[in-house]
Amino acid sequence: MPKFGIAKFSDLSGPTNPTGILSPAFLMLKQALDGGDSSENVTQALYDWLAQRKVTPEQVDKFLDLEPDQAFSELLKAIGGGLVHDPERGRTLPPLVVTTLKRALAHIAGKHVLRSERELGVAQNRLSRIKSKFAIESAQELVDLMLNG
């Protein structure tokens, strides 16, 4: 018969957790990953835990400029605590964890693209309004006007 116990917060610190990788936020992320939870839930758990690891959303956004596999590797490096996925050396994370973390990165990328597209649309609308209010002409329009009188 299995023996069950209750984890205490003090169990998450000390010599058996020297890098501080274990925390309530890590356990929430692990639970979301192990359960193959939705990418939204994994993303939130990931950001909650990364905040404790002093990794900012801005750092994660920078990973989006990389190729997906490299972004995944950089995310694991940022997380630290010995979390490594290197199939060539036989050090692998469970496939569900890899898939779910990659889905979380894809979800983050999608949110980043949508947010940037919205910001770009707002900026374009503002520029159009300013241009129409002040009758700003492009350099080409100005040259054409001067030449064709």
HUDADA-V993665 format. One record per residue. N is the residue number from 1. RES is the residue in one letter. PSI is psi in degrees with one decimal (NA if undefined). Layout:
# HUDADA-V993665
n;res;psi
N;RES;PSI
N;RES;PSI
This chain:
# HUDADA-V993665
n;res;psi
1;M;130.5
2;P;149.0
3;K;126.9
4;F;147.7
5;G;172.8
6;I;127.0
7;A;138.0
8;K;157.5
9;F;-35.8
10;S;-20.6
11;D;-17.0
12;L;8.5
13;S;170.6
14;G;-167.1
15;P;-22.4
16;T;-3.2
17;N;57.8
18;P;-29.2
19;T;-4.5
20;G;19.8
21;I;-30.8
22;L;129.1
23;S;168.7
24;P;-37.8
25;A;-37.3
26;F;-41.7
27;L;-35.5
28;M;-41.7
29;L;-45.3
30;K;-43.2
31;Q;-42.2
32;A;-41.6
33;L;-49.1
34;D;-32.1
35;G;-1.3
36;G;38.8
37;D;170.8
38;S;153.6
39;S;-30.8
40;E;-45.0
41;N;-40.8
42;V;-41.7
43;T;-46.4
44;Q;-44.5
45;A;-39.0
46;L;-47.8
47;Y;-38.9
48;D;-44.7
49;W;-41.6
50;L;-34.5
51;A;-39.6
52;Q;-28.7
53;R;6.8
54;K;31.6
55;V;122.6
56;T;158.4
57;P;-30.3
58;E;-38.8
59;Q;-42.8
60;V;-39.4
61;D;-36.0
62;K;-31.1
63;F;-24.3
64;L;-16.5
65;D;-11.8
66;L;170.0
67;E;152.4
68;P;-43.8
69;D;-37.5
70;Q;-38.8
71;A;-41.9
72;F;-44.9
73;S;-42.0
74;E;-36.0
75;L;-44.6
76;L;-38.9
77;K;-42.5
78;A;-39.1
79;I;-43.2
80;G;-156.2
81;G;19.6
82;G;9.8
83;L;108.9
84;V;140.8
85;H;99.0
86;D;83.1
87;P;-30.2
88;E;-30.6
89;R;6.9
90;G;14.1
91;R;99.4
92;T;151.1
93;L;158.3
94;P;141.3
95;P;-37.8
96;L;-38.1
97;V;-45.6
98;V;-49.4
99;T;-44.3
100;T;-41.2
101;L;-39.3
102;K;-37.7
103;R;-39.4
104;A;-41.9
105;L;-41.2
106;A;-39.3
107;H;-43.6
108;I;-42.9
109;A;-43.3
110;G;-43.2
111;K;-38.8
112;H;-44.3
113;V;-46.4
114;L;-44.6
115;R;-43.7
116;S;-38.7
117;E;-40.9
118;R;-46.9
119;E;-39.8
120;L;-41.9
121;G;-43.1
122;V;-43.9
123;A;-41.2
124;Q;-42.1
125;N;-42.4
126;R;-44.7
127;L;-39.4
128;S;-43.2
129;R;-45.2
130;I;-44.3
131;K;-43.2
132;S;-34.9
133;K;-40.5
134;F;8.0
135;A;47.7
136;I;128.4
137;E;150.0
138;S;165.8
139;A;-41.2
140;Q;-42.4
141;E;-39.4
142;L;-43.9
143;V;-45.3
144;D;-43.0
145;L;-42.5
146;M;-38.6
147;L;-37.0
148;N;-0.1
149;G;NA
